[in-house]
């Protein structure tokens, strides 16, 4: 017999003598005693292995003791025992199992006769992937100023009152212009402002209006500027429609010029306001498929020093004239709700680009 009883796992099973040892034959008695000890050790080893596998979540090990025990074990068909190495696989009479499957679903317990349960893992996220529900304008405050007011025409005395406009005085507000068919600038600006607000809110911005169809007239130009200043706005855009000669077409953005008079100093806002204006020109042109004005400004930018709403601002601010309401082509677009939605998106995306990249086309 082999010197090591575990050698039986690598050797063919030996026939066992079922006859009782002959009386007085010490060799046969010793042989049977060693065989019984070997079977006990084998059972103990298998139970230990099965217990370890259970603790680490391995597949249940089903074993069946042979009726004519040969000192080994028989693995029931269908069960899986992950051996530590090829030698142990040979010892169990099976082969090394394939690695456990990987899944992004929940793990399930294996039943006897089944393959090991899948291992749950988190799905991979490509580097640089933005967080779900990202809001690029979160934490930003934007003031939208819808130009004029439909009620101004009924309150001419009030809007004719003179107010400070940045070193000089001018009317509190104006009635605004309209298309030849009577669609007013104030109707247009409030509609586009509301659409713009919806887009900005979706981008995460806090949006403040200078007025929201909640007053009979105004507000005055100095109050409009003050609302933006007191909100500590990151950007202010005043929405308008122009009333130029009918031959002129296109949009333009008005940025502040240099004013230093009394307490008025536009110097600190000149550069950021110009960056805001450049971003608006590019985004608006892309969103609306319209060109900058052919009758005023340069490449869609016009610099002015006579607008109190710009002169009195202490935060980046521009006006956008979305089109010439006296031009038939521009008027047709400006009375189209679909185009007004595009205009609102162009304004919102221009603000977004300014606040997130400094300036540039809508992306």
BAMI-709140 format. One record per residue (C-alpha): residue number from 1; residue in three letters; x, y, z. Coordinates in Angstrom, 3 decimals, decimal comma, padded with zeros to 6 digits. Layout:
BEGIN
NODE num residu     east    north       up
NODE NUM    ALA        X        Y        Z
...
END
This chain:
BEGIN
NODE num residu     east    north       up
NODE   1    UNK  000,000  000,000  000,000
NODE   2    UNK  001,213  003,584 -000,504
NODE   3    UNK  003,030  005,274  002,336
NODE   4    UNK  000,655  008,273  002,081
NODE   5    UNK -003,038  007,377  002,446
NODE   6    UNK -004,045  010,492  000,354
NODE   7    UNK -002,292  008,876 -002,586
NODE   8    UNK -005,551  007,009 -003,187
NODE   9    UNK -006,905  010,210 -004,831
NODE  10    UNK -004,315  009,912 -007,581
NODE  11    UNK -004,304  006,121 -007,822
NODE  12    UNK -006,861  003,689 -009,194
NODE  13    UNK -009,141  002,402 -006,458
NODE  14    UNK -007,973 -000,794 -004,963
NODE  15    UNK -010,235 -003,779 -004,432
NODE  16    UNK -011,499 -004,064 -000,960
NODE  17    UNK -011,642 -007,319  000,945
NODE  18    UNK -015,161 -007,843  002,220
NODE  19    UNK -014,201 -010,979  004,099
NODE  20    UNK -013,484 -010,512  007,783
NODE  21    UNK -009,827 -010,816  008,712
NODE  22    UNK -008,663 -014,320  009,401
NODE  23    UNK -008,310 -015,003  013,115
NODE  24    UNK -004,801 -014,467  014,198
NODE  25    UNK -003,856 -012,681  010,915
NODE  26    UNK -002,441 -009,325  012,135
NODE  27    UNK -001,688 -008,112  008,585
NODE  28    UNK -005,322 -008,265  007,440
NODE  29    UNK -006,577 -006,573  010,639
NODE  30    UNK -004,059 -003,761  010,241
NODE  31    UNK -005,002 -003,336  006,567
NODE  32    UNK -008,719 -002,955  007,314
NODE  33    UNK -008,047 -000,562  010,180
NODE  34    UNK -005,954  001,676  007,893
NODE  35    UNK -008,636  001,622  005,177
NODE  36    UNK -011,334  002,671  007,673
NODE  37    UNK -009,135  005,500  008,942
NODE  38    UNK -008,531  006,666  005,396
NODE  39    UNK -012,279  006,831  004,687
NODE  40    UNK -012,872  008,863  007,841
NODE  41    UNK -010,167  011,346  006,888
NODE  42    UNK -011,581  011,665  003,381
NODE  43    UNK -015,109  012,389  004,680
NODE  44    UNK -013,756  014,984  007,096
NODE  45    UNK -011,744  016,722  004,344
NODE  46    UNK -014,754  016,889  002,027
NODE  47    UNK -016,974  018,313  004,760
NODE  48    UNK -014,352  020,986  005,511
NODE  49    UNK -014,095  021,945  001,830
NODE  50    UNK -017,887  022,107  001,508
NODE  51    UNK -018,097  024,319  004,592
NODE  52    UNK -015,470  026,705  003,234
NODE  53    UNK -017,262  026,936 -000,093
NODE  54    UNK -020,521  027,721  001,656
NODE  55    UNK -018,873  030,493  003,664
NODE  56    UNK -017,386  032,179  000,592
NODE  57    UNK -020,564  031,898 -001,451
NODE  58    UNK -019,475  029,051 -003,687
NODE  59    UNK -021,838  026,584 -005,317
NODE  60    UNK -023,186  023,904 -003,047
NODE  61    UNK -021,175  020,717 -003,223
NODE  62    UNK -023,298  017,614 -003,583
NODE  63    UNK -021,568  014,388 -002,732
NODE  64    UNK -022,642  010,828 -002,585
NODE  65    UNK -020,870  008,206 -000,589
NODE  66    UNK -020,338  005,121 -002,743
NODE  67    UNK -022,089  002,038 -001,562
NODE  68    UNK -018,884  000,168 -002,147
NODE  69    UNK -016,604  002,788 -000,728
NODE  70    UNK -013,111  002,927 -002,138
NODE  71    UNK -011,835  005,676  000,122
NODE  72    UNK -012,853  008,476 -002,355
NODE  73    UNK -015,948  010,582 -003,136
NODE  74    UNK -018,225  010,868 -006,138
NODE  75    UNK -019,390  014,323 -007,292
NODE  76    UNK -023,028  014,167 -008,258
NODE  77    UNK -023,600  015,149 -011,894
NODE  78    UNK -024,453  018,798 -012,352
NODE  79    UNK -022,732  020,101 -009,208
NODE  80    UNK -019,634  022,264 -009,463
NODE  81    UNK -016,638  022,223 -007,185
NODE  82    UNK -014,135  024,967 -007,959
NODE  83    UNK -010,764  023,249 -007,438
NODE  84    UNK -007,773  025,217 -006,302
NODE  85    UNK -005,581  023,758 -009,037
NODE  86    UNK -005,596  021,075 -011,759
NODE  87    UNK -004,420  018,443 -009,332
NODE  88    UNK -007,411  018,964 -007,072
NODE  89    UNK -009,674  018,907 -010,130
NODE  90    UNK -008,302  015,518 -010,999
NODE  91    UNK -008,806  014,439 -007,434
NODE  92    UNK -012,523  015,079 -007,676
NODE  93    UNK -012,798  013,459 -011,038
NODE  94    UNK -013,942  016,756 -012,682
NODE  95    UNK -012,397  019,746 -014,435
NODE  96    UNK -011,856  023,325 -013,358
NODE  97    UNK -015,106  025,254 -013,878
NODE  98    UNK -015,280  028,430 -015,967
NODE  99    UNK -015,076  031,746 -014,086
NODE 100    UNK -018,297  033,141 -012,662
NODE 101    UNK -020,389  035,264 -015,029
NODE 102    UNK -020,407  039,025 -014,488
NODE 103    UNK -023,664  040,946 -014,596
NODE 104    UNK -024,945  044,413 -013,790
NODE 105    UNK -028,097  042,933 -012,280
NODE 106    UNK -028,714  041,673 -008,754
NODE 107    UNK -026,958  038,535 -007,594
NODE 108    UNK -029,040  035,374 -007,292
NODE 109    UNK -028,365  032,400 -005,088
NODE 110    UNK -027,426  029,144 -006,797
NODE 111    UNK -029,443  026,011 -006,214
NODE 112    UNK -027,892  022,564 -006,116
NODE 113    UNK -027,153  021,477 -009,644
NODE 114    UNK -026,880  025,026 -010,967
NODE 115    UNK -023,885  027,099 -011,996
NODE 116    UNK -022,550  029,753 -009,607
NODE 117    UNK -024,558  032,935 -009,116
NODE 118    UNK -023,576  036,018 -011,127
NODE 119    UNK -021,486  038,681 -009,436
NODE 120    UNK -023,079  042,166 -009,430
NODE 121    UNK -020,847  045,019 -010,618
NODE 122    UNK -021,538  048,687 -011,260
NODE 123    UNK -021,792  049,561 -014,963
NODE 124    UNK -018,760  051,411 -016,301
NODE 125    UNK -019,104  055,177 -016,791
NODE 126    UNK -016,965  056,700 -019,541
NODE 127    UNK -014,518  059,287 -018,187
NODE 128    UNK -015,782  062,825 -018,506
NODE 129    UNK -019,434  061,827 -018,662
NODE 130    UNK -021,495  064,668 -017,140
NODE 131    UNK -023,572  063,835 -014,115
NODE 132    UNK -027,190  063,037 -014,880
NODE 133    UNK -029,449  066,030 -014,606
NODE 134    UNK -026,517  068,456 -014,900
NODE 135    UNK -027,542  072,154 -014,876
NODE 136    UNK -024,852  074,345 -016,474
NODE 137    UNK -026,374  077,550 -015,070
NODE 138    UNK -026,975  076,291 -011,545
NODE 139    UNK -026,134  079,058 -009,084
NODE 140    UNK -026,391  081,789 -011,748
NODE 141    UNK -028,858  084,681 -011,656
NODE 142    UNK -030,133  086,062 -014,952
NODE 143    UNK -032,361  089,134 -015,249
NODE 144    UNK -034,640  089,318 -018,292
NODE 145    UNK -036,063  092,728 -019,158
NODE 146    UNK -039,049  092,601 -021,564
NODE 147    UNK -038,930  095,936 -023,370
NODE 148    UNK -041,770  098,444 -022,909
NODE 149    UNK -045,283  097,541 -021,671
NODE 150    UNK -048,612  097,170 -023,538
NODE 151    UNK -050,182  099,656 -021,102
NODE 152    UNK -047,652  102,421 -021,702
NODE 153    UNK -049,797  103,969 -024,441
NODE 154    UNK -052,562  104,561 -021,863
NODE 155    UNK -050,174  106,158 -019,359
NODE 156    UNK -048,334  108,734 -021,399
NODE 157    UNK -048,004  111,168 -018,494
NODE 158    UNK -046,379  108,582 -016,287
NODE 159    UNK -043,936  107,272 -018,869
NODE 160    UNK -043,135  110,824 -020,004
NODE 161    UNK -041,723  111,689 -016,587
NODE 162    UNK -038,001  112,482 -016,779
NODE 163    UNK -035,576  110,181 -014,968
NODE 164    UNK -031,811  109,871 -014,689
NODE 165    UNK -030,318  107,983 -017,633
NODE 166    UNK -026,657  108,152 -016,652
NODE 167    UNK -025,505  111,762 -016,616
NODE 168    UNK -028,554  113,087 -018,415
NODE 169    UNK -032,327  112,782 -018,173
NODE 170    UNK -034,857  111,202 -020,484
NODE 171    UNK -038,374  109,756 -020,552
NODE 172    UNK -039,208  107,112 -017,975
NODE 173    UNK -040,151  104,702 -020,795
NODE 174    UNK -041,523  104,604 -024,328
NODE 175    UNK -044,507  102,921 -025,979
NODE 176    UNK -042,377  100,917 -028,367
NODE 177    UNK -043,020  100,075 -032,007
NODE 178    UNK -045,252  097,597 -033,851
NODE 179    UNK -045,715  095,775 -037,132
NODE 180    UNK -047,814  097,280 -039,898
NODE 181    UNK -050,549  094,834 -038,859
NODE 182    UNK -050,561  096,152 -035,273
NODE 183    UNK -048,580  093,462 -033,406
NODE 184    UNK -046,865  095,528 -030,716
NODE 185    UNK -043,282  095,381 -029,561
NODE 186    UNK -044,449  094,996 -025,957
NODE 187    UNK -046,497  091,909 -026,878
NODE 188    UNK -043,512  090,455 -028,696
NODE 189    UNK -040,983  091,129 -025,942
NODE 190    UNK -043,088  089,646 -023,129
NODE 191    UNK -043,818  086,522 -025,170
NODE 192    UNK -040,151  085,943 -026,037
NODE 193    UNK -039,124  086,757 -022,452
NODE 194    UNK -041,408  084,070 -021,035
NODE 195    UNK -040,083  081,533 -023,537
NODE 196    UNK -036,502  082,513 -022,696
NODE 197    UNK -037,178  082,133 -018,989
NODE 198    UNK -038,429  078,581 -019,500
NODE 199    UNK -035,205  077,589 -021,277
NODE 200    UNK -032,984  079,289 -018,692
NODE 201    UNK -034,774  077,612 -015,807
NODE 202    UNK -034,269  074,273 -017,539
NODE 203    UNK -030,547  075,106 -017,679
NODE 204    UNK -030,575  075,693 -013,921
NODE 205    UNK -030,580  079,497 -013,742
NODE 206    UNK -032,482  081,667 -011,308
NODE 207    UNK -034,433  084,093 -013,512
NODE 208    UNK -035,687  087,521 -012,436
NODE 209    UNK -038,035  089,660 -014,578
NODE 210    UNK -038,145  093,467 -014,475
NODE 211    UNK -041,887  093,125 -015,045
NODE 212    UNK -044,165  090,193 -015,833
NODE 213    UNK -047,498  091,561 -017,098
NODE 214    UNK -048,123  092,534 -013,489
NODE 215    UNK -048,258  096,322 -013,795
NODE 216    UNK -050,218  098,887 -015,787
NODE 217    UNK -047,178  100,672 -017,207
NODE 218    UNK -043,376  100,865 -017,000
NODE 219    UNK -041,161  100,237 -015,208
NODE 220    UNK -038,960  103,262 -015,918
NODE 221    UNK -035,495  102,752 -017,400
NODE 222    UNK -033,720  103,610 -014,142
NODE 223    UNK -035,827  101,061 -012,244
NODE 224    UNK -035,117  098,402 -014,859
NODE 225    UNK -031,385  098,930 -014,338
NODE 226    UNK -031,770  098,948 -010,563
NODE 227    UNK -033,572  095,582 -010,584
NODE 228    UNK -030,595  093,950 -012,297
NODE 229    UNK -028,116  095,619 -009,964
NODE 230    UNK -029,972  094,645 -006,806
NODE 231    UNK -030,288  091,056 -008,004
NODE 232    UNK -026,482  090,963 -008,408
NODE 233    UNK -027,220  089,410 -011,783
NODE 234    UNK -024,567  087,465 -013,630
NODE 235    UNK -026,134  088,703 -016,877
NODE 236    UNK -029,006  090,994 -017,916
NODE 237    UNK -030,659  090,968 -021,327
NODE 238    UNK -033,289  093,491 -022,397
NODE 239    UNK -035,455  092,111 -025,212
NODE 240    UNK -036,723  094,448 -027,942
NODE 241    UNK -037,935  094,759 -031,517
NODE 242    UNK -036,702  097,630 -033,656
NODE 243    UNK -038,791  100,139 -035,598
NODE 244    UNK -036,394  101,240 -038,345
NODE 245    UNK -037,003  101,971 -042,021
NODE 246    UNK -038,805  099,177 -043,829
NODE 247    UNK -035,776  098,422 -045,991
NODE 248    UNK -033,685  097,369 -043,011
NODE 249    UNK -033,647  093,755 -041,909
NODE 250    UNK -031,934  091,561 -039,361
NODE 251    UNK -031,176  091,600 -035,640
NODE 252    UNK -028,516  093,361 -033,610
NODE 253    UNK -027,232  093,481 -030,039
NODE 254    UNK -026,617  096,815 -028,294
NODE 255    UNK -023,709  097,016 -025,845
NODE 256    UNK -022,803  099,910 -023,525
NODE 257    UNK -020,291  102,579 -024,467
NODE 258    UNK -017,985  104,461 -022,118
NODE 259    UNK -019,864  106,825 -019,804
NODE 260    UNK -018,286  108,593 -016,828
NODE 261    UNK -020,630  111,257 -015,517
NODE 262    UNK -021,383  111,903 -011,857
NODE 263    UNK -021,912  108,553 -010,216
NODE 264    UNK -022,200  106,784 -013,582
NODE 265    UNK -019,218  104,744 -014,747
NODE 266    UNK -019,739  101,995 -017,311
NODE 267    UNK -016,061  101,065 -017,356
NODE 268    UNK -016,344  097,937 -015,162
NODE 269    UNK -019,080  096,400 -017,324
NODE 270    UNK -017,742  097,208 -020,805
NODE 271    UNK -015,688  094,052 -021,360
NODE 272    UNK -018,124  091,501 -019,862
NODE 273    UNK -021,068  093,171 -021,598
NODE 274    UNK -019,262  092,941 -024,933
NODE 275    UNK -018,527  089,253 -024,301
NODE 276    UNK -022,201  088,711 -023,528
NODE 277    UNK -023,134  090,560 -026,713
NODE 278    UNK -020,764  088,495 -028,873
NODE 279    UNK -022,158  085,250 -027,441
NODE 280    UNK -025,711  086,412 -028,123
NODE 281    UNK -024,981  087,350 -031,735
NODE 282    UNK -023,568  083,921 -032,512
NODE 283    UNK -026,198  081,917 -030,636
NODE 284    UNK -029,140  083,962 -031,925
NODE 285    UNK -028,000  083,744 -035,551
NODE 286    UNK -027,615  079,976 -035,251
NODE 287    UNK -030,922  079,366 -033,468
NODE 288    UNK -033,058  081,571 -035,717
NODE 289    UNK -031,208  081,171 -039,030
NODE 290    UNK -031,280  084,960 -039,443
NODE 291    UNK -028,456  087,386 -040,192
NODE 292    UNK -027,250  090,428 -038,283
NODE 293    UNK -028,817  093,752 -039,276
NODE 294    UNK -027,842  095,282 -042,613
NODE 295    UNK -028,695  098,817 -041,537
NODE 296    UNK -026,947  099,354 -038,195
NODE 297    UNK -023,915  098,230 -036,218
NODE 298    UNK -021,018  096,018 -037,249
NODE 299    UNK -021,338  092,226 -037,376
NODE 300    UNK -024,450  092,400 -035,217
NODE 301    UNK -022,984  094,674 -032,514
NODE 302    UNK -024,000  098,306 -031,959
NODE 303    UNK -022,407  100,465 -029,241
NODE 304    UNK -024,615  103,125 -027,643
NODE 305    UNK -024,300  105,669 -024,863
NODE 306    UNK -027,855  107,045 -024,798
NODE 307    UNK -029,684  104,162 -023,124
NODE 308    UNK -030,297  104,618 -019,405
NODE 309    UNK -030,867  100,903 -018,943
NODE 310    UNK -027,240  100,245 -019,969
NODE 311    UNK -025,617  103,372 -018,516
NODE 312    UNK -027,005  102,780 -015,009
NODE 313    UNK -026,183  099,070 -014,909
NODE 314    UNK -023,409  097,826 -012,641
NODE 315    UNK -023,645  094,246 -013,957
NODE 316    UNK -023,070  092,873 -017,496
NODE 317    UNK -026,020  093,968 -019,623
NODE 318    UNK -027,053  094,215 -023,283
NODE 319    UNK -030,135  094,923 -025,373
NODE 320    UNK -031,130  092,654 -028,243
NODE 321    UNK -033,245  093,996 -031,103
NODE 322    UNK -034,587  090,694 -032,451
NODE 323    UNK -035,613  092,169 -035,805
NODE 324    UNK -037,085  095,176 -037,549
NODE 325    UNK -040,831  095,099 -037,019
NODE 326    UNK -041,325  097,524 -039,909
NODE 327    UNK -039,707  095,149 -042,378
NODE 328    UNK -042,218  092,715 -043,909
NODE 329    UNK -039,899  089,715 -043,742
NODE 330    UNK -038,828  090,376 -040,160
NODE 331    UNK -042,444  091,078 -039,146
NODE 332    UNK -043,560  087,776 -040,616
NODE 333    UNK -040,979  085,932 -038,573
NODE 334    UNK -041,602  087,866 -035,372
NODE 335    UNK -045,343  087,131 -035,451
NODE 336    UNK -044,666  083,396 -035,870
NODE 337    UNK -044,720  081,544 -032,496
NODE 338    UNK -042,306  078,918 -033,799
NODE 339    UNK -039,758  081,553 -034,719
NODE 340    UNK -040,247  083,303 -031,390
NODE 341    UNK -039,413  080,038 -029,663
NODE 342    UNK -036,220  079,832 -031,698
NODE 343    UNK -035,442  083,439 -030,757
NODE 344    UNK -035,905  082,605 -027,081
NODE 345    UNK -033,590  079,609 -027,376
NODE 346    UNK -030,984  081,737 -029,128
NODE 347    UNK -031,079  084,290 -026,307
NODE 348    UNK -030,938  081,614 -023,604
NODE 349    UNK -028,093  079,710 -025,276
NODE 350    UNK -026,159  082,930 -025,794
NODE 351    UNK -026,455  083,667 -022,085
NODE 352    UNK -025,415  080,090 -021,319
NODE 353    UNK -022,359  080,335 -023,533
NODE 354    UNK -021,313  083,612 -021,989
NODE 355    UNK -021,688  082,302 -018,438
NODE 356    UNK -020,010  078,943 -019,065
NODE 357    UNK -017,334  079,657 -021,670
NODE 358    UNK -017,036  083,427 -021,782
NODE 359    UNK -018,271  083,664 -025,373
NODE 360    UNK -018,877  081,400 -028,303
NODE 361    UNK -021,488  079,679 -030,448
NODE 362    UNK -024,333  077,688 -028,921
NODE 363    UNK -023,351  074,054 -028,594
END
